[in-house]
Amino acid sequence: MTRPNTVPRVDQPCFLVICRDGPNSAAPRRDHLKGHLDHVEKHWERYITAGPIREPGKEELVGSVFLVLAESLEDAQALMNGDPYLTCGMYESIEYKEFTNAIGRFIGGKTWESAEAVAHVAAGGPTKLSSGS
C-alpha cells in the first residue's frame, strides 16, 4: 500500500449537491436524459465528479450526487439550475453543502502535511487561518 502524495489544496470553493428522486422519477429521468448529459458535458470542467446513486445492492436509481466547483453557493445553484434534471421537478429534495477536497484519487493525494496542521479544523475551527494566526 502506498502513502498518498501531498498536493496543493484546491482554492476554488466546492459544493456537494445531493439530489433525492421524487416518486415516479423514471420517466423524467428518461425524458430529460439528453438535456442533462448535454448540460454536464458542456460544464464538465466544473464537476469534480457526479453520478447517480442507488441503495446498496439495488438497481433502481434514487438520486444523484454532484461535486461542483463554484465561486459561491449562488454560483453552484445557478450551474445546477441549468440542468434539466433539476428544472423538470424530478428531484424531491436538493441539498447543498460546502465541501473540502482533502484526500483521494481525483485530487491526486492529500492536502495536509500532518495531523497537527489541520487539528483546528477537526476541532470545529475555521477552515482558513488568518495570516496572523
Backbone as a printed PyTorch tensor [residue, N CA C, xyz], in Angstrom:
tensor([[[  0.8390,  -1.1740,   0.0000],
         [  0.0000,   0.0000,   0.0000],
         [  0.8890,   1.2440,   0.0000]],

        [[  0.6410,   2.1320,  -0.9440],
         [  1.4200,   3.3680,  -0.9960],
         [  0.7310,   4.4670,  -0.2020]],

        [[  1.5320,   5.3680,   0.3110],
         [  1.0090,   6.5280,   1.0430],
         [  0.6640,   7.6090,   0.0230]],

        [[ -0.3540,   8.4310,   0.3020],
         [ -0.7170,   9.4710,  -0.6690],
         [  0.3020,  10.5950,  -0.7070]],

        [[  0.4920,  11.1570,  -1.8790],
         [  1.3070,  12.3570,  -2.0400],
         [  0.5810,  13.5240,  -1.3880]],

        [[  1.3290,  14.5340,  -0.9820],
         [  0.7240,  15.7820,  -0.5350],
         [  0.6070,  16.6840,  -1.7530]],

        [[ -0.5920,  17.1970,  -1.9900],
         [ -0.8790,  18.0330,  -3.1610],
         [ -1.4110,  19.3820,  -2.6960]],

        [[ -1.3170,  20.4000,  -3.5420],
         [ -1.8760,  21.7010,  -3.1550],
         [ -3.3850,  21.6060,  -2.9610]],

        [[ -3.8700,  22.3740,  -2.0150],
         [ -5.3030,  22.4280,  -1.7520],
         [ -5.9940,  23.1600,  -2.9040]],

        [[ -7.1610,  22.6670,  -3.2960],
         [ -7.9620,  23.3290,  -4.3170],
         [ -8.4980,  24.6180,  -3.7020]],

        [[ -8.1240,  25.7590,  -4.2790],
         [ -8.5290,  27.0440,  -3.7090],
         [ -9.9740,  27.4030,  -4.0140]],

        [[-10.4940,  26.9280,  -5.1290],
         [-11.8680,  27.2740,  -5.5080],
         [-12.8540,  26.5270,  -4.6280]],

        [[-13.8950,  27.2000,  -4.1520],
         [-14.8890,  26.5070,  -3.3440],
         [-15.5300,  25.3520,  -4.1140]],

        [[-15.9210,  24.3510,  -3.3750],
         [-16.5610,  23.1670,  -3.9460],
         [-17.8380,  22.9000,  -3.1580]],

        [[-18.8600,  22.4350,  -3.8500],
         [-20.1350,  22.1480,  -3.2110],
         [-20.5690,  20.7290,  -3.5360]],

        [[-21.0160,  20.0450,  -2.4990],
         [-21.6370,  18.7310,  -2.6400],
         [-23.1200,  18.9850,  -2.8150]],

        [[-23.6830,  18.4780,  -3.9020],
         [-25.1070,  18.6370,  -4.1720],
         [-25.7190,  17.2410,  -4.1490]],

        [[-26.6290,  17.0310,  -3.1980],
         [-27.2800,  15.7320,  -3.0220],
         [-28.7230,  15.8790,  -3.4660]],

        [[-29.0880,  15.1550,  -4.5120],
         [-30.4290,  15.2340,  -5.0770],
         [-31.1250,  13.8930,  -4.8810]],

        [[-32.2740,  13.9240,  -4.2280],
         [-33.0640,  12.7050,  -3.9940],
         [-34.2510,  12.6940,  -4.9480]],

        [[-34.4250,  11.5790,  -5.6490],
         [-35.5400,  11.4460,  -6.5800],
         [-36.8820,  11.5050,  -5.8580]],

        [[-37.8470,  12.0670,  -6.5420],
         [-39.2200,  12.0330,  -6.0730],
         [-39.8940,  10.7690,  -6.5880]],

        [[-41.1670,  10.5850,  -6.2310],
         [-41.8880,   9.4320,  -6.7440],
         [-42.0130,   9.5240,  -8.2710]],

        [[-42.0300,   8.3890,  -8.9170],
         [-42.2100,   8.3250, -10.3770],
         [-41.1380,   9.1090, -11.1310]],

        [[-39.8950,   8.9560, -10.7360],
         [-38.8090,   9.7170, -11.3750],
         [-38.2520,   9.0290, -12.6240]],

        [[-38.6150,   7.7900, -12.8660],
         [-38.0410,   7.0620, -14.0110],
         [-38.3710,   7.7470, -15.3360]],

        [[-39.6130,   8.1750, -15.5260],
         [-39.9950,   8.8150, -16.7960],
         [-39.2680,  10.1490, -16.9900]],

        [[-39.2370,  11.0500, -15.9910],
         [-38.4810,  12.2900, -16.1990],
         [-36.9890,  12.0450, -16.4270]],

        [[-36.4240,  11.0470, -15.7520],
         [-35.0120,  10.7160, -15.9660],
         [-34.7850,  10.3360, -17.4230]],

        [[-35.6570,   9.5030, -17.9450],
         [-35.5380,   9.0650, -19.3450],
         [-35.7820,  10.2350, -20.2900]],

        [[-36.8460,  11.0070, -20.0550],
         [-37.2390,  12.0760, -20.9680],
         [-36.2320,  13.2160, -21.0190]],

        [[-35.5290,  13.4710, -19.9290],
         [-34.6030,  14.6080, -19.8570],
         [-33.1340,  14.1860, -19.8680]],

        [[-32.8760,  12.9040, -20.1550],
         [-31.5050,  12.3990, -20.1430],
         [-30.6020,  13.1620, -21.1070]],

        [[-31.0280,  13.3460, -22.3480],
         [-30.1680,  14.0210, -23.3310],
         [-29.8420,  15.4360, -22.8700]],

        [[-30.8300,  16.1930, -22.4160],
         [-30.5740,  17.5520, -21.9470],
         [-29.6430,  17.5750, -20.7440]],

        [[-29.8360,  16.6140, -19.8300],
         [-28.9660,  16.5100, -18.6560],
         [-27.5300,  16.2310, -19.0860]],

        [[-27.3430,  15.2510, -19.9600],
         [-25.9920,  14.9110, -20.4130],
         [-25.3530,  16.0620, -21.1900]],

        [[-26.1440,  16.7520, -22.0120],
         [-25.6170,  17.9220, -22.7260],
         [-25.1290,  18.9660, -21.7270]],

        [[-25.9090,  19.1990, -20.6610],
         [-25.5400,  20.2040, -19.6590],
         [-24.2460,  19.8230, -18.9370]],

        [[-24.1550,  18.5920, -18.4450],
         [-22.9520,  18.2190, -17.6870],
         [-21.7220,  18.1300, -18.5960]],

        [[-21.9100,  17.7370, -19.8490],
         [-20.7760,  17.7240, -20.7780],
         [-20.3070,  19.1430, -21.0900]],

        [[-21.2310,  20.0770, -21.2360],
         [-20.8770,  21.4620, -21.5140],
         [-20.0640,  22.0570, -20.3630]],

        [[-20.3920,  21.6830, -19.1380],
         [-19.7580,  22.2540, -17.9490],
         [-18.8550,  21.2470, -17.2360]],

        [[-18.3760,  20.2280, -17.9390],
         [-17.6730,  19.1110, -17.3060],
         [-16.4840,  19.5430, -16.4530]],

        [[-15.8160,  20.6150, -16.8010],
         [-14.6440,  21.0290, -16.0330],
         [-14.9990,  21.6010, -14.6670]],

        [[-16.2750,  21.8660, -14.4140],
         [-16.6980,  22.3760, -13.1080],
         [-17.1120,  21.2470, -12.1610]],

        [[-17.1430,  20.0210, -12.6710],
         [-17.5090,  18.8790, -11.8340],
         [-16.2540,  18.1390, -11.4010]],

        [[-16.0820,  17.9470, -10.0890],
         [-15.0350,  17.0570,  -9.6060],
         [-15.4490,  15.6370,  -9.9770]],

        [[-16.6970,  15.3060,  -9.6880],
         [-17.3050,  14.0520, -10.0780],
         [-18.8110,  14.1910,  -9.9050]],

        [[-19.5520,  13.3410, -10.5660],
         [-21.0140,  13.3680, -10.4730],
         [-21.5400,  12.0210, -10.9500]],

        [[-22.7170,  11.6670, -10.4760],
         [-23.3350,  10.4410, -10.9520],
         [-24.5650,  10.0700, -10.1560]],

        [[-25.2830,   9.0690, -10.6600],
         [-26.4990,   8.6180,  -9.9780],
         [-26.1640,   7.7870,  -8.7430]],

        [[-27.1270,   7.7180,  -7.8230],
         [-26.9550,   6.8890,  -6.6230],
         [-28.0900,   5.8740,  -6.5240]],

        [[-27.7740,   4.7600,  -5.8450],
         [-28.7160,   3.6630,  -5.6180],
         [-28.6030,   3.2360,  -4.1660]],

        [[-29.6100,   2.5570,  -3.6980],
         [-29.4940,   1.8910,  -2.3990],
         [-28.5400,   0.7130,  -2.5910]],

        [[-27.7370,   0.3650,  -1.5900],
         [-26.7910,  -0.7420,  -1.7430],
         [-27.4730,  -2.0280,  -2.2060]],

        [[-26.9030,  -2.6240,  -3.2470],
         [-27.3970,  -3.8900,  -3.7660],
         [-28.6360,  -3.7800,  -4.6440]],

        [[-29.1230,  -2.5750,  -4.8810],
         [-30.3410,  -2.3830,  -5.6850],
         [-29.9760,  -1.8010,  -7.0440]],

        [[-30.8590,  -1.9330,  -8.0100],
         [-30.6510,  -1.4110,  -9.3580],
         [-31.3150,  -0.0600,  -9.5660]],

        [[-32.4290,   0.1900,  -8.8940],
         [-33.2060,   1.4170,  -9.0990],
         [-32.4230,   2.6560,  -8.6590]],

        [[-32.4170,   3.6730,  -9.5080],
         [-31.7750,   4.9400,  -9.1520],
         [-32.6590,   5.6780,  -8.1560]],

        [[-32.0260,   6.2830,  -7.1510],
         [-32.7840,   7.0030,  -6.1180],
         [-32.3630,   8.4680,  -6.0210]],

        [[-31.4420,   8.8900,  -6.8740],
         [-30.9950,  10.2700,  -6.8430],
         [-29.6850,  10.4320,  -7.5720]],

        [[-29.0580,  11.5780,  -7.3280],
         [-27.7800,  11.9060,  -7.9520],
         [-26.9410,  12.7030,  -6.9680]],

        [[-25.6270,  12.6100,  -7.1310],
         [-24.6880,  13.3740,  -6.3150],
         [-23.7310,  14.0930,  -7.2650]],

        [[-23.4630,  15.3530,  -6.9550],
         [-22.5720,  16.1740,  -7.7570],
         [-21.5680,  16.8560,  -6.8300]],

        [[-20.3120,  16.8660,  -7.1990],
         [-19.3040,  17.7110,  -6.5450],
         [-18.9370,  18.7620,  -7.5750]],

        [[-19.3320,  20.0190,  -7.3100],
         [-19.1440,  21.0680,  -8.2960],
         [-18.2540,  22.1850,  -7.7660]],

        [[-17.4250,  22.7030,  -8.6450],
         [-16.5990,  23.8630,  -8.3310],
         [-17.4210,  25.1020,  -8.6340]],

        [[-17.4560,  26.0290,  -7.6900],
         [-18.2430,  27.2510,  -7.8680],
         [-17.6630,  28.3420,  -6.9870]],

        [[-17.8290,  29.5850,  -7.3930],
         [-17.3090,  30.7130,  -6.6250],
         [-18.1170,  30.9830,  -5.3560]],

        [[-19.3930,  30.5390,  -5.3480],
         [-20.2810,  30.7830,  -4.2220],
         [-21.4250,  29.7920,  -4.2840]],

        [[-22.2160,  29.7480,  -3.2290],
         [-23.4170,  28.9110,  -3.2280],
         [-24.3270,  29.3200,  -4.3830]],

        [[-24.4780,  30.6110,  -4.5970],
         [-25.3480,  31.0940,  -5.6780],
         [-24.8270,  30.6500,  -7.0450]],

        [[-23.5230,  30.6430,  -7.2170],
         [-22.9160,  30.1770,  -8.4640],
         [-23.1780,  28.6840,  -8.6570]],

        [[-23.0400,  27.9030,  -7.5910],
         [-23.3280,  26.4610,  -7.6640],
         [-24.8000,  26.2340,  -8.0120]],

        [[-25.6870,  26.9870,  -7.3810],
         [-27.1170,  26.8470,  -7.6600],
         [-27.4330,  27.2340,  -9.1030]],

        [[-26.7930,  28.2990,  -9.6110],
         [-27.0210,  28.7080, -10.9980],
         [-26.5720,  27.6120, -11.9640]],

        [[-25.4140,  27.0080, -11.7020],
         [-24.9510,  25.8990, -12.5350],
         [-25.9590,  24.7580, -12.5080]],

        [[-26.3520,  24.3760, -11.3200],
         [-27.2700,  23.2450, -11.1880],
         [-28.6430,  23.5540, -11.7900]],

        [[-29.1010,  24.7920, -11.6750],
         [-30.4140,  25.1610, -12.2130],
         [-30.4530,  25.1740, -13.7330]],

        [[-29.2950,  25.0450, -14.3850],
         [-29.2550,  24.8840, -15.8260],
         [-29.4370,  23.4400, -16.2680]],

        [[-29.4790,  22.5270, -15.3290],
         [-29.5930,  21.0950, -15.6160],
         [-31.0730,  20.7140, -15.6950]],

        [[-31.5250,  20.1580, -16.8280],
         [-32.9280,  19.7680, -16.9550],
         [-33.4070,  18.7920, -15.8830]],

        [[-32.5020,  17.9950, -15.3080],
         [-32.9230,  17.1050, -14.2280],
         [-33.4120,  17.9000, -13.0200]],

        [[-32.8520,  19.0740, -12.7780],
         [-33.3300,  19.9040, -11.6750],
         [-34.5800,  20.6730, -12.0560]],

        [[-34.6060,  21.2070, -13.2670],
         [-35.7220,  22.0700, -13.6520],
         [-37.0040,  21.3010, -13.9740]],

        [[-36.9110,  19.9960, -14.2420],
         [-38.1200,  19.2300, -14.5740],
         [-38.8840,  18.7800, -13.3280]],

        [[-38.3230,  19.0270, -12.1490],
         [-39.0220,  18.6410, -10.9230],
         [-38.8470,  17.1810, -10.5360]],

        [[-37.8810,  16.5210, -11.1380],
         [-37.6490,  15.1000, -10.8710],
         [-37.1930,  14.8450,  -9.4390]],

        [[-36.4380,  15.7840,  -8.8860],
         [-35.8910,  15.5880,  -7.5530],
         [-36.8620,  16.0820,  -6.4900]],

        [[-37.0530,  15.2610,  -5.4860],
         [-37.9110,  15.6190,  -4.3540],
         [-37.1900,  16.5840,  -3.4110]],

        [[-35.8670,  16.4170,  -3.3070],
         [-35.0830,  17.3200,  -2.4660],
         [-33.7190,  17.5330,  -3.0860]],

        [[-33.1870,  18.7440,  -2.8620],
         [-31.8600,  19.1210,  -3.3400],
         [-31.1650,  19.8120,  -2.1760]],

        [[-30.0280,  19.2640,  -1.7850],
         [-29.2970,  19.7840,  -0.6290],
         [-27.9030,  20.2180,  -1.0810]],

        [[-27.4750,  21.3870,  -0.6310],
         [-26.1520,  21.9160,  -0.9450],
         [-25.3280,  21.9750,   0.3300]],

        [[-24.1010,  21.4700,   0.2520],
         [-23.1510,  21.5430,   1.3650],
         [-21.8140,  21.9980,   0.8130]],

        [[-21.1410,  22.9080,   1.5140],
         [-19.7930,  23.2670,   1.1060],
         [-18.8870,  22.0800,   1.4290]],

        [[-17.9680,  21.7870,   0.5430],
         [-17.1660,  20.5740,   0.6270],
         [-15.6900,  20.9260,   0.4900]],

        [[-14.8470,  20.2790,   1.2880],
         [-13.4050,  20.4480,   1.1880],
         [-12.8020,  19.2070,   0.5510]],

        [[-12.1530,  19.3940,  -0.5830],
         [-11.4250,  18.2990,  -1.2260],
         [-10.1500,  18.0740,  -0.4320]],

        [[-10.0750,  17.0050,   0.3420],
         [ -8.9550,  16.8080,   1.2500],
         [ -8.0680,  15.6130,   0.8940]],

        [[ -8.6490,  14.5550,   0.3460],
         [ -7.8440,  13.3770,   0.0040],
         [ -8.5940,  12.5730,  -1.0560]],

        [[ -7.8460,  11.8820,  -1.8710],
         [ -8.4750,  10.9680,  -2.8090],
         [ -7.7760,  10.8920,  -4.1470]],

        [[ -8.1900,   9.9270,  -4.8960],
         [ -7.6140,   9.6540,  -6.2080],
         [ -7.7990,  10.8380,  -7.1520]],

        [[ -8.9800,  11.4510,  -7.1310],
         [ -9.2670,  12.5090,  -8.0990],
         [ -8.4800,  13.7830,  -7.8580]],

        [[ -8.0450,  14.0250,  -6.6260],
         [ -7.2080,  15.2040,  -6.3970],
         [ -5.7210,  14.8350,  -6.3610]],

        [[ -5.4390,  13.5520,  -6.4450],
         [ -4.0580,  13.1080,  -6.5760],
         [ -3.3110,  12.8960,  -5.2780]],

        [[ -4.0080,  12.8260,  -4.1660],
         [ -3.3270,  12.6020,  -2.8870],
         [ -4.0870,  13.2380,  -1.7480]],

        [[ -3.3550,  13.8800,  -0.8280],
         [ -3.9360,  14.5230,   0.3540],
         [ -3.4730,  15.9630,   0.4100]],

        [[ -4.2270,  16.7840,   1.1270],
         [ -3.9120,  18.2140,   1.1600],
         [ -3.2540,  18.6570,   2.4510]],

        [[ -2.9970,  17.7690,   3.3990],
         [ -2.3900,  18.1700,   4.6700],
         [ -1.0030,  17.5730,   4.8120]],

        [[ -0.1690,  18.2860,   5.5390],
         [  1.1920,  17.8040,   5.8100],
         [  1.2130,  16.8960,   7.0350]],

        [[  0.3900,  17.2550,   8.0580],
         [  0.3810,  16.4910,   9.3050],
         [ -0.9630,  16.6910,   9.9930]],

        [[ -1.2560,  15.8270,  10.9580],
         [ -2.4920,  15.9700,  11.7340],
         [ -2.5020,  17.2920,  12.4860]],

        [[ -1.3670,  17.7130,  12.9650],
         [ -1.2870,  18.9700,  13.7080],
         [ -1.6650,  20.1650,  12.8340]],

        [[ -1.3340,  20.0890,  11.5550],
         [ -1.6110,  21.2030,  10.6430],
         [ -3.1030,  21.4120,  10.3970]],

        [[ -3.9220,  20.3960,  10.6340],
         [ -5.3660,  20.5250,  10.3920],
         [ -6.1960,  20.3000,  11.6600]],

        [[ -5.5310,  20.2340,  12.8080],
         [ -6.2460,  19.9740,  14.0670],
         [ -7.2990,  21.0310,  14.3570]],

        [[ -7.0280,  22.2920,  13.9960],
         [ -8.0010,  23.3610,  14.2520],
         [ -9.3050,  23.1340,  13.4960]],

        [[ -9.2440,  22.5630,  12.3040],
         [-10.4600,  22.2790,  11.5370],
         [-11.2370,  21.1430,  12.1920]],

        [[-10.5380,  20.0850,  12.5850],
         [-11.1910,  18.9460,  13.2310],
         [-11.8550,  19.3470,  14.5380]],

        [[-11.3070,  20.3780,  15.1960],
         [-11.8640,  20.8480,  16.4650],
         [-13.0020,  21.8510,  16.2580]],

        [[-13.3930,  22.0490,  15.0010],
         [-14.5010,  22.9560,  14.7180],
         [-14.0920,  24.3720,  14.4160]],

        [[-12.7990,  24.6000,  14.2530],
         [-12.2930,  25.9470,  13.9890],
         [-12.4680,  26.3510,  12.5430]],

        [[-11.9220,  27.4800,  12.1720],
         [-12.0630,  27.9610,  10.7950],
         [-11.2830,  27.0740,   9.8190]],

        [[-11.7960,  26.9970,   8.5880],
         [-11.0970,  26.1990,   7.5770],
         [ -9.8730,  26.9250,   7.0510]],

        [[ -9.8500,  28.2510,   7.1990],
         [ -8.6910,  29.0420,   6.7620],
         [ -8.2490,  29.8910,   7.9510]],

        [[ -6.9730,  29.8040,   8.2720],
         [ -6.4310,  30.6350,   9.3460],
         [ -5.9970,  31.9770,   8.7760]],

        [[ -6.2040,  33.0170,   9.5330],
         [ -5.7530,  34.3320,   9.0790],
         [ -4.2330,  34.3760,   9.1110]],

        [[ -3.6440,  35.3110,   8.4110],
         [ -2.1790,  35.3820,   8.3440],
         [ -1.5670,  35.6760,   9.7040]],

        [[ -2.3400,  36.2170,  10.6450],
         [ -1.8160,  36.4910,  11.9790],
         [ -1.9140,  35.3170,  12.9180]],

        [[ -2.5120,  34.1910,  12.4590],
         [ -2.6830,  33.0250,  13.3260],
         [ -1.4820,  32.1370,  13.3300]]])
